[in-house]
Amino acid sequence: MKLIGFATLLVFASLSAGIAHPVHAQDGPPQFVRDAVDAVMAMLDSDGDAAIEAFINNAMTLSADRDREALIERLSAIRDEVLGIRDGVAVEAEPDGVRLILSAGAVEKQIRVVLGPEGIFDIYLLEAAESILLTRDNLNETFDRLEAEGMSGVVHVRLDGEVALERAFGAANEELGLPNTINTVFGTGSRPIDYTRAAVYLLDQQGRIALDDTIGTYFEGVPRDKRSITIRHLMTGRSGLPDFFHTDDDWDPDLAWIDRRTAERRLLSQRLLFEPGTDSKHSHGAFVLLAALIERVTGKTYYGFIRESLLDPAGMSRTGEYGESRGLSVSDFAVGGGPQFVGLPNIPPNWGPTSWLIKGSGGMYSTRDDLLKFYDCLRSGKVLDAGHNEAFRQPSVHIDGSDRGFELFSAYNPPGNEIYLFLNARGERGKARQLFRALERLAGM
């Protein structure tokens, strides 16, 4: 199971067999939320009343007068109701906890989990909203309805090699009365992970690194527990590094400025989740370490290297880092819909220079046209040869975003299906997540 976090959607897991679902997210939920979700999911996957009783004893906080037998009966009924519904698991933030959304095809079940500082207070089964069903024929009318419900963005749908829908919808900047256009610029969450992957493959292709080199080849003073970490481990989630590495002293887990040396020191001093190569868990920090490696090998800045080696060759003129405008005006950018608002307006050039908290795994913006150019360039062999662009030619689903209110979904199912959806406003609660699932099904994933 792979976890994807973005904006108010804390976790998204997709279990479709054979399809790559990269973990692309900048903001992760607090550890106590992750622990609570893990405990609930373990209970839902258990058998018998004894497992439910253990869950109540270990994970829940109950008042003395609580009817335990009634609670056991209700949790057992919830477990039976969601049995086998595990194609996708999402967790959305609630004011007093989280909402679990379990799906299998068009079937969806929702569970509300009330949380407190010392444990789980309660669990309820909720009535799920009707799923979105997309066909080639109803695409335009569906986005008309979503726009009327407050969703804003840009969508591109190619099916069987033909563009079935390409349109902008909703407002880019409500205060200025500006609508989104096909060329509007959006924050792209953790999509720069793919720029980092491509840059590493390019360096391997050039013979400047080898994927099975250990990180001690490029970094000094690597602690004993991390000396067996290879570049390939960092690329594939097998390094053992935790997902994030911000501290309580950082005013924001994305935007607080730290330099490369500080990032390297923090990353190399973290306690590993597992011995390198023995397990798999996505780490944004691993891609930050790869960005640092790229600078050490090339003698150039990370952004400078990907700019000259990948972005410029692909013709990506409307892609850049936080804190820079690349000659674009305020009216070129979509304003993020929050819940976090930074700068007036809430757009990437106003968020300060990209911090090494997320360098290589986030901190950039782009457009639909630029991302199409990027992947077309990689898959064409213009930059990477066939042996090194294989990862980008495989079926994949990506979901990216940040708390500042940008979402990016894409699905690629060769030879003819490719979908991109940029959002700067999610509309009605849960609709964005339902739309992602519907687009994934439309792409044949």
N, C-alpha and C positions, 0 to 999 in steps of 0.2 A: 504494500500500500504506500502510495506517495502522497505527501501533503502539500497543498498549495494554499497560501494565505494571501489575502489582498483586501484592502479597505475594511469595510465592516464585515466582509466575509473572512473569517479567521482561518478556516481550514477547508480545503477541497481535495477530495481523493477520488481518483477514477481508476477503476480496476479492469477496464476493457482489455481483453487479452491481446497481446502482441502490439499494442500501440504505445508509443512513448508519450508520457505526460510529464514533461519537465516541470520541476518545482520552481516557479518564477514568482517571487514575492519579496517585497522589501520589509514589511512590518509583520512580526510574529506575535502571537498571543502570549500573555504571561505564562510562566511555567505552571502555576496552579490551575489555570484554565486547561492547559494541555493535559495535566494529570487527571483533572475531573473528566475530560472527554475520554481519555484512555480507560478510566475506570468504568464509565457508562458503557462504552463499546464492549469492554470485556464482559460486563454483566449481560448485555444483550446477546452475546455470542455463547453464553454459558447454558448449562442444563441443570434443572432441578432447583428446589427451594433453598438448598444449602448454599448454593452460589449466590443467590439473592440475599440471603441472611448475612453472608460474609461481606457482600457489597454494602449493605446497610451499616454493618458494624465498623467497616474500615473507611468508607468514603462519605457517609452521610452524617449530618448533625441533626439529631432529633430531640424534641422536647420530651420530658418525662411522661407526659400524658398521651403521647402519640400512639395510635392503634397500630402496632407492628404487624399484626396478622392482616389487617386491611391493606397496609402498605405492601406487604409481600404479595398479596393477591393481585393488587393493581400493577406492580412491577412485572409480575409473571404474565399478566394479560398484555402488557405493552410488549414484552419480549416475544410473545406468540404472534402479535399483530405485525411485527416488523421482521419476522423470520424470513431469511433468504433475500431480503431487499438490501443488496450491498454493491450494486454496480457503481454507485457514487455515494459519497458521504461528505456533506458540507456542514459547517458550523458557523452560524451567524451570531453576531453580538446582540444581546438583549440588555435593557437597562439594569436588570438584576441577575443576569446570567448569560446563557447561550441557548440557541435553538439548533438542534441537530436535524438535518434534512437527509433522509436516506432515500435513494432512488434505485429503480431497476427498470430500464426502458422508460415508458411513460408513467409508471407507477411511482408515487412519491408518498412518504410518510414523514411527519414532522414531530419532534419531541422537544418540549421545553424543559430546560434544566435550570433550576433556581440555585444560584451559587452564593456562598458567603465566605468570609475569610478563613473559616475553620472546616469547611466541607460543603457538601451538596445538601440543600434544604429540601428540595422536592423535585419530582419528575412527572410531567404530564404528557399524554399523547394528544396532539393537536390535529385539527382537521386540515388537511393539505389543500392548497390552492390548486385550481385546475392547471395542468401542464400546458405549455405552449407546444403546438404541433405545427411544424413548418413543412410546406411543400414548395416546389418551384412556382406553382400557380398563386399561392397566397402570400408570398414574401412581401410584396409591396404593401398590401393592405394590412399585414401584420405590423410593419414598421410605421404605417400611418397611425395605427391604434396605440402603439408604444410611445410614439411622439406625443400624441394627445394626452397620454398618462404621465408625461413629464420626463421621458427618457430623451437623451441628447447624444449624438455622436455621428460616426461615419461607418458605413457597412459596405463590404465588397464580397460578393458571393460568386464564385466560378464553379459550375457543375458540368461535368463531362466536357471540359475544355472551353465552355462558353460562359460569358458573364451573364448570370441570371438576375443579378441586382447589384447596382452600385449607386449609392445615394448618401447625402448628408441629411441629417434631421435634427430638429431642435436647435436650441440656442448655444452659440459659442460663448457669448458674453451678454448676459441679460441686461446689465446696466447700460451698455452701449447699444443695445438693440441689434446685436450682430448674430446672424444665424451661422451654424456650422456650414462649411463647404467641403468639397472633396479634398481640398488642399490645407484644411485647418490642421494646426500642429497640436499634438497631444503629449502629455507625459506618458511614458511607456513602462513605468514600474521596473521590473527586473528583466525586461527583454534584452538589455545589454549583455546578459549572460551569453547569448548567442554570438555577440561580437567577440567576447573573450574566448569562447570555444573556437571560433574561426581563426582568431589570431594565434592561438596555441597550435592548432593544426598547421597553420602556415609556417610557423617557426620549425615545427617538426619536418615539414616538407622541405624546407630550406636547409635542413641538417644542422640547425643551430641549437636544437634541443632533441632529446629523445623522450617519448612518452613514459618510458619505464625508468627514467632517471629518478633518483630520490631527491627530495627537496634540499638535502644537504649539499648537493652539487651547486646550488645557486644561493643558498642562505647560510650565513655564519651562525654558529652557536645553536644549532637545532637541538632541542632536548632529546634525551635518549628515547622517550616514548614515541617521538615523532620521526625518528630517523629512517623508518621504513616507509614513510609516506612517499608515494611517487606522484608524478604529474598526472598519470592516468587515474590514480586514486582521487585526486582533487577534481578531475573532470567528471567522474562517475559516481560521486557520492560515497566513496568507500574510504575516505581519509580518516573518518572518526571525529573530525572537527565538528563542534556544535554549529547550529544554523547561523546564529548572530553573535556579535561580540561587543556590542555597546555596553556601557556601564551606567550606574546610577548618576554619575557625574556628567553624562552627556545630556544636554537639554532636549535632544530629539534623537531617536535611534537611526534616522536617515540623514538629517541635515546638520547635526552638530559637527563642527570641523575637527578632524584629526588628520595628521599627516601620515605619509606612508610608513615611516619608521615606527610611529606609535601603533599603527595597525599591525605591522609585522610582529612587534613585541607582544601585543595582546594575543594575536592569533597563535603564536608559538608557545605562549604560556598557558593557554586554555587546557583544562582537563579533557581528555578525549572521551567520547561516548563509547568507543569500542576500539579494539586493536586494529590498526589500519589493515584493510583488505579482508576483514572477517565478517563484515556486515555492510549494510547500505542505508544511509540516511542523508538526505539533501543538506548541503551546507552552503549558504550564501557566502560565509567567510572563506570557504575554499576558493571561490572565484575572485575574491579580493586578493587572496594570496597569489593566485595565478596572474592577476593584473600587476602585482608587485614583481613577480618573476619576469613578466614581459618587459618591464622597465629595466630590470637588472640585465637581461640578455641583450636588449636592443640599444641601451643607452639613451633611449628616447622616453618621453612621457607616454603613459598608457594611451591617453587620448590622441596624442600626436601619431603614435604608431597605427592605431586602428583607423585614424582619419586618412592617412596616406596609403595604407595597405588595403583597406576594405571599403570605407565609406565613400571616399572620393572616386575610386575605380568603379563603384556601383552607381555613381551619380547622385548621391544622397545629400542634396544641397539644403534640405530643411530638417536635418538631423543634427543635434548638438548636445552639449552638456548643460547641466544646471548652471545658472549664473551667467550664461552668454546668450546673446540674441541672434548671432550670425546674420545681422542685418535685417532681421525680421522685425515687424512692428507689433505692438500690443494686439492689434486687430487680427494678426495672423494666428494667435494662440487661442485655444479653447480654455476657459476658466474652469478649474477643478471644482467639483461640487461638494468637497469635504467628506468626512466630518471635520478634518483639520484644515484650517485656512491660514496660509502663510503669505504675506505680501499683499499689496493692492495693485493689480488684481492677483488672484491665486494662480500664478502661472510659473513654469520652470525658471525663466530668467530672473525671477524675484526670490529664488530660494537659496541664493548664495552659491559659491563654487562647489562642485561635487566633492563630498567628503570621502576620505578613505574608509569610512564606515561602510560605504556601498560601491566604491570604485570597482568597476569590473563586474558588478552584479546589479547595477541600477544607476540612477543619477543622470538620465538622459531623456530626450524627447525626440519625436519623429512624426511621420505622416504615413497614411496608407500607401501612397505612391512610393515613398522612400523604402518602406519595408518590402514591398513587392520587388523593387529593384535589388535590394540586398540579397534576398533569397534566390532570385533569378540569377544574379551574378555568381553566387556560390555554386548553385546547381549546374550552371552552364560550363563550369571548368575554367572560367576566365581567371580566377584567382587560385582556387584549390583544385588539385588534380583528382581523378576519380577515386583514388585510395583515401584521400583526405576529406572529400565532401560527402562521403557515403552517409554520415550521420544526418545531414541536412536533406537527403533524398528519401528518407524513411517516413512513413506515416507518423504524424505527431499532432498533439494538441498542446497549446500553451495558454496559460491564463496568468496575467500580470496586473499589478496595480499598486496603489499606495493610499494612505489615509487622506491624502489631499484631494482624492476624488476622481482619479483617472483609472479606467479599466481597459485592458486590451486582451481580447480573445482571438486566437487563430487556430485553424485546423487545416492540416495538409494531408490529403489522401490521394497520392498519385495513381494514375497519371493526370487526371483531369479535375480533381476537386480541391479548391483552396478558398478559405474563408478568413476574412479579417473583420473584426468589430472593435472600434474605438468608442469609448464612452467617457463623457465628462459629467453626466447626470444619470443616475440609475433608475429614476422613475419610481413606481410603486414598489413596496417592499417585496423582495424575493424575485422580482421579474427579471433582473439581470441574470441571476443564477439559472432560472428556468430557461432564459433565452440561450445561455451558453450550452446547456444540455441539448436544447432543440437544434442548435446549429451543429453541434457535434454529431447528432443523429443524421442531420441532413447531409453532412459530408460523408456519411457511410462508415463512421468510426464504430 
